[in-house]
Amino acid sequence: MSFNLANQSAEVRNAGEDEKSRLFQLWQQNLHRAKVDAARLVGEKAKRKGKWEEWLRSQLGDMSPPEYASMVQREVRRLIANR
C-alpha cells in the first residue's frame, strides 16, 4: 500500500481533504470550549486526589465526538505540564 497521494485516485484524495477540512472546522469551532472544559477538569484534581485520573478518563470517555475528547485531553496535558 502506498501512502503517496499522487498514487491515489482523485476520490481517495478528495475524501482525505474533506476529512481534514471537517477536523479543522471542528477544532476551530470548539477550541475555546475545549480549553474551558480542560480547566474545569484540572480544577477538580485537588478535590478528587488519587481518584482524579480515573474520574478524568470517565469524563473524557463521556465526551462526544471522540475528536473533541482528544482536544480536551490535549488541553488537560498542556495545563498540567505548565503548572
Residue pairs with C-beta under 8 A, 6 or more apart in sequence:
2 8
5 13
5 16
8 16
23 67
26 65
26 67
26 68
27 71
30 68
30 71
31 71
34 68
34 71
34 72
34 74
34 75
35 75
37 63
37 72
37 75
38 72
38 75
38 76
38 78
38 79
39 75
39 79
41 56
41 59
41 72
41 76
42 76
42 79
42 80
44 52
44 55
44 56
45 52
48 55
56 76
60 69
60 72
60 73
61 69
63 69
63 72
